[in-house]
């Protein structure tokens, strides 16, 4: 489908769409004007080369048998005297032909109840002597001018497909077929979606509920002037007529609702409906010939026993035989606007929405209709879309509303105050072989201005919005836990909003660090959001997340739903929390020395981390000393060891690579050191090596019974002694203490000595890990290492 002109400004209601374009852009539909100018000079009839009168326009694949003898004729070859509207537009004049587009004709008949809705779709309201016409359709969320000729498929010199008094139905049907590739491509569909394409107004469908709920739904929407349609349940044979006159898989228009008295003075709720065929009616209660009618009610509602496709039926029978209702929420004075979404590599975009006045608004994200892709992907389904609307308030993002669902048009309805808003859009696109074409449109009571935003951190903005949602919708959350039970200054909240599962941690203290380990299990339908993507779920749905939250910080862990249209999402999570008290030396905290040693900054997900005001911190320490109960909930503050910048740099260089594998690394370093000791048992360095190894094992087993400062001095001294002795040996210095037989200084022996230096250096790095992260050494290192060692023993015993 070739796009000729796209509306990105307001589209009015009563005036024609062309008038709005002329006013806003000072231009008409460009292709139409260019073709008209060319034809006037040549005095030729227009034939549309993009949708020619050939079989390819009937079907992109094999033709149905009943279509193989169709011929193409111009309007003046079919009718002697004709006009576009023939004076007036009558919905009951619409007659369906052999094309199965009852849903489209149903939508046309409903909007034809308001003639101006039909007339505004036409570029001209007069017959063209050149056979050139242009109509407006709302395709992919944008108003598009579609140019067509006046060739129509015929059988026996009569239109084979739909018709009415005038050309208006035939022209609209042909334009619709051209947009979607062929006439056959527009067979079967949803009348509510067709109404969206014809009006630009949002739609919705209701398919569940009792008869009472359906009646209330119809009353509510009918009272607002919305357009109503309905569709029957599917059957093996499309349009199969049952014994009561209803057609399977067929669309009907809902025209009126009424409360009436039957012959027995019983109050009944009935609805008037129209079959777009213009014939074949309901034969049950309240049909044209039903004995439910009284003479008075027959006259009141002009009931005549004619097979014109118009009939009445009760809401109870409607609920029994119909599958659902489609509503088009057309408003007389609402303004349409749209903008193309230029999605980034992650299929996200941000749109700035400027509301110049308080307004009721529908915000719609529009995907390509599935008809565009049926020949590429047989089971094509709409991708899930997430829309989050936020308001800019004092440089903060306030959550307003959102939605997460899969549909062609995903809509958020909201009352917005005058102000600035950001609309965050994420498309979970499933088909890499298809180019994404999407738009964001608004349908509002007041003018809404749209503009794309580039350069804003999408995920960080989302985390700030989620935090605002968590703070202001506590009653909607799934779980709230206070991790410091006495003061409730450290808490965890869990919630689900707009397809996000979030864990909101907040540390409001001035002197405590939260270290958290979260285990997700049996997880289906969720994926972790960056920067957790590297720690993806295992095949069994398990995931381990670790982070540290310093004082006055917020951590937002996000998992996104990813599912098919029929998928489900579930998860189980358990967490282990540890609260660490910062030493009461504010100068250390002010320099961030203690925190840098406790935290793995590369894994932190912080939102709005605040710099601590040292005056408030000092005041907090003074108040804390007055109340000893505050201290009891924390572990005793660990001894602080000041490491040199070289030692710190060495540790964090390794820590960046080993953040998730410290335990196996330490285990195998210990094993390799044992092997090295056994190989070099004739070398005096093995005594220092054994001492260093036992010193580290003693750290794990004895906890803090030994002071960290002593451990650090001893381990460093042992490493230096080993290093100097081996270097001296390799350089062949002659010394009584280091003397060895010459035959031991082989190349292999030298290599083993170098390996010994490396192993002792790595062991020293392990000791640094203990010194810096002592508080988590038991859960992170010792317990897993014990399990690993026991497993090895079991394997050996089995053998």
Order of alpha helices (4+ residues) and beta strands (2+ residues): alpha-alpha-alpha-beta-alpha-alpha-alpha-beta-beta-beta-beta-alpha-alpha-beta-alpha-beta-beta-beta-alpha-beta-alpha-beta-beta-beta-beta-beta-beta-beta-beta-beta-beta-alpha-beta-beta-beta-beta-beta-beta-beta-beta-alpha-alpha-alpha-alpha-alpha-alpha-alpha-alpha-alpha
